[in-house]
Amino acid sequence: MNFQQLKIIREAARCHFNLTEVANTLYTSQSGVSRHIKELEDELGVELFIRRGKRLLGMTEPGKALLTMAERILTEANNIRRLADNFTNSDRGRLHVATTHTQARYALPGIIKEFRTQYPQVQLVLHQGSPAEIVSMLLSGETDIGLSSELLADYDEIAAFPYYSWHHAILVPRGHPLTELPEVTLEDLSAWPLVTYQSGLTGRTKIDAAFAMADIEPDIVLSAQDSDVIKTYVELGLGVGILADMAIDSVKDSNLVRLSAEHLFPANTAWFGLKKGKLQPNFAWHFLQLCNPALSASDIQAQVFSTGDIQTPLHYEI
């Protein structure tokens, strides 16, 4: 048994058992991948994959058990490589952070500026993606830290830490009839075309759930990935905006009116996530502490290296 075989087992699961993609990912040949799988199965004396002819359809129970072990072994091997750097290069290196547009645009700039001041020799690489893409990057090791309001706290393989709580707000042009109401209801909103986030982004699930519970079908005429697009189309008169409250700037958006929606939609929590079991450079722990000073390095490490699914009930408002 060798590391290449374990990498093939891991990538086979990630690539939905497409051996051509596995070979491309590992910079090898498809015949080499097939040979490694056969040699490993022969050595272990069990079949690891469910097959139809030469095609792989899934993993057998022994294969699933081996996949879990392979993930852990490969993670620990990577930890060993990182170990020396953590002691010899504690203030230099590269930190990958994956996040959504809204968090990158509105929540992180101040934190990143402070981090760069403290660690000028650390190259910070910011990746933008959907919550599902962020989870995928964390689990594959492509990024060190993920930030999103969705999914991160739902995976056992990810240690999730709260960043801050936030609410949705309603945004309308000045003079809009909704501004004359003492309090906007879901029924009031349903009378107007709405502009908000795409499904699965920036709390859209909670918006949909609130309307569904009230048995109201909203008229969502445009769904966007980022808050700036929503504000642009609200300004053009396309509809009433529902967006993250931190995305509204009282100066830059002075031609628009912000209305409270805290009574309509539940609060959201932005979470940071790290892959469990993965050793991080010391400056990665400090990055999280800048975001949530209530967390200590020992709190973070205890959860990252725990074997259980522990959620730390801490909240930090900005």
N, C-alpha and C positions, 0 to 999 in steps of 0.2 A: 504494500500500500504506500502511496506517495501523495504529495501535495497536489500534483497535477490531477490525479484521479479525483481527489476531494473537490477541487475547483470545478471539474467537469460535472460532478454530481450537483453542486450548487448552481452552476450556470444552466444546467438542463432544466431545473425547476424554474429559474428566472426567465428563461427563454421559451417557456411553455413547451419544452421537449422537442424543440426544433434544433436538430443537431447542426444544421448549417449555420444558424445564428450562434450556437455555442462555439463552433470552430472559429467563426469570425471574431467573437468576443475575446477568445483566448489566443488569437493569432496562431492557429494551428489548422490542420486539415480535418475534414469530416471523417476520413478513414482512421485518422489517429484518435479522434474522439471515440469512435466505435470500438477501436481496439482497447483503449484504456478501460472502457466500461466492461467489456467482456473479460479482461484480465482481472478486474476487481471482483466481478461476480464469480469467476472461477475460484479466486482465492478465498472468498467468503463462503462459497457454496450455496448461495441464494440468489434469486433473481431480484434485482432492484427496481426494474421498470416493468410496467404493463405494456405489452406489445401487440401490434396487429401487423403481421409480416415483419418488415424492417422498420416500421414506424413505432415511435414511442408515444404512448397515450397518457401515461401517468406513472405514479410511483406505487410500488407494492408497500405493504406495511413495513417490511425490513428496510425498504428504500427510504420511507419517510423518517424512520428512526435514524438511519445513517445521515440523512440530510441535516437533521437537528445537530448531530454530533459534528458533522463537517463544518457547519456554520460556526460552531463554538471553537473548533480547532483552528480554523482559518483566522477567526477574529483574534484568538490568543497569539497566533503566529505574527499577526500584524502588530499586536501590542508589544511583542518582544522587540520588533524593529523600532517602535516608537520610544521604547524605554530609555535608551541612551540619549536620544535627542532631548527628552524631557529634563535630563540632568545637565547636559552640556550646552544646550541651546534653549534655555528656558524663556528667553525674551526675543526669540527670532523664529521665523518659520512662516507657515501659511495656514490660514484659517478659512475654511469654506462654510458659508452660511447660505442656506436655501430658504426663500420666503416668498410670499405672495406680493403682488404689486402694492397693495394697500399698506402692508406692513413696511415694505422697503421705502415707500414714499413718505409715510407719515409717522411711523413709530420708531424707526431705527436711526435716522440721521444723527440725532443728538448722542445716542449711545455709540455709534460708530466713530463720531468725532472724538469723544472722550477716550475710547479704546485706542485710537490711533495716536493720541497724545501720550498714553501710558506705554504703548508698545509700537514705537515708530518703525521697528525693524520687522514687524509682522505684516505680511502681505494678506490683506483681507479680500477674499473673492466672494462676491455676492451673486447668487443664482436666483432667478425668478421663475416661479412655476406654480402650478395648481397644487392644492393640498395633496392630491394623490401622487403627483410627481415628486413632491417634497418627501413623502413617506418612502417612495421608491428609491430616491437618492440616499436617504438615510440608511435604509436597509442594505443597499448595495455598497455603501462606503464611499459614494461619490461626494458626499458632503459631511461635514462634522456636526453641524447644528442646523436644525430645521425650525422655522417659525411660522405658525398658522393658527387660525381659530378653529380649524376643522381637522379631524382624523388623528392628530398626533397622540392624544390622550386615549385613543381607542385600541392601540396596538400593544400587546404584551412585550414585544421585542424592543419597544421604545420607552425610555425613561422621560416622562413629560413633566415640565415645570411651568407654573403659571408666570406670565409676564405682566399682564394687566387686564382689567375688565373694561368692557365698553358696551355702548348701546347704539342702536340704529337711530337715525333722526330723519325727519321729513324735510325736504327742501323744495321751495316753490319760488317763483318770481315775485317781486314786490307787487302788491296790489291784488294778489291771488285771493279768491273767495275763502280759501281755507284759513287765511291769516285772520279772518274776522271771527272765527269760532273760538269759544273759550277753551275747548279741548277737542282735538280731532279724534274721531272714532274710526274703526275699520270700515264701517258703513260709509262714512264720509270719503275715505280713501277710494273705496270701490266705485265711486261715482266718477272718478277721473282716470285717465290713462296713466300708468305707472312706469317709471324707469328705475331699474335696480340691478343687482348683481346676477351673474349667471348662476345656475344651479351648482351647489357644492362650493361656492365661494363666499367669503366674508359674511357668514351668518344667513345666507339665503334660505337655508333649511328652516330656520326659526321663523322667518317671514312667512314662508309657505304654510308652516304648521299653524301659525296664529290665524291665518285666513281660513284654513281647513277646519279648525276647531269652531270657528264662528259660522261655518257653512256658507262662506262667501267666496265667490269666484272672482279674483282680482283681474283687471284688464292690464296685464303687463305687456306693453308695446315694444319695449326694448330691454334686453339683458346685456350687461357689459362686464368685462373683466375688472376694470379699474374705476375708481371713484371720479377721476378727472373726466372720463367720457360721460358718466352719469350727469355731472354738473354741467357739461357743455350742452347736452340735449335738454336739460331742464331750462337752461338759460334761453335756448331757442324756442321754448314753448311746446316741446314735444309731449311733456307729461310731468307728473309730480314725482320727485325723486325720493327714494328710500335708500339711504347709504350710511356708512359708518360715521358716527358723530365726530371722530377725530380728523376726518377728511375735510371738514368744513372750516374754512378760515374766515374769521369775521371781517378781515381787511380785504383780502383778495376776492372774497365772494360777497362783497358788500351789496351787490345788485340782487342778491338772492336772500330769502328769509328762511331761517332754520326754525322748525317747529319740533317740539319734543315728541318722541315716540316711545319713551320709556314705559309708559302705561300700556302700550300695544304689543311690544315684542320683548321677550326675555333678554336679560343681559348675556353677553358673550364673553368668553375668556380667550385671550391670545396665549398660546402655549409655545414654549421652547421644547424641542425634543432632541435627544441624543440616543444613538443606538446602544442598547444595553450590552455591557461586557466590553465595550470598546475603550481602550485607554486613550485619553485625550491629552494634548499638550497642556501645560499648566495655564497658559493664557486663555484656553477655551473655558476652563472653569471660571476664570476671572471675567470673561465676557458675560456669562450668565449672571454673575454677581452684580455687574453693572446694571443689568436689566432688572434684577430683583434683589435688592440689598438684604432682604429677609432671608435669603439662602446663604448658607456657609458652604465652603468648598467641601467639607466633610459630609454635609447633607446631600450635595449633588453626587459625590462619589459613592455614597452609600446606596443611593437609588440606582445609579448606573451599573453598579456591580452586584446588585441584589439579584436573587433568583426568583423572587416573587414579583407580583404586579402591585407595586406600592405607589400610591399617588400622594404627593405632599400637599396638604390643604392650606397652601399659603397664597395670599393675593396681594398684589401691589398695584395700586392705582396710579395712573399718570394723567 
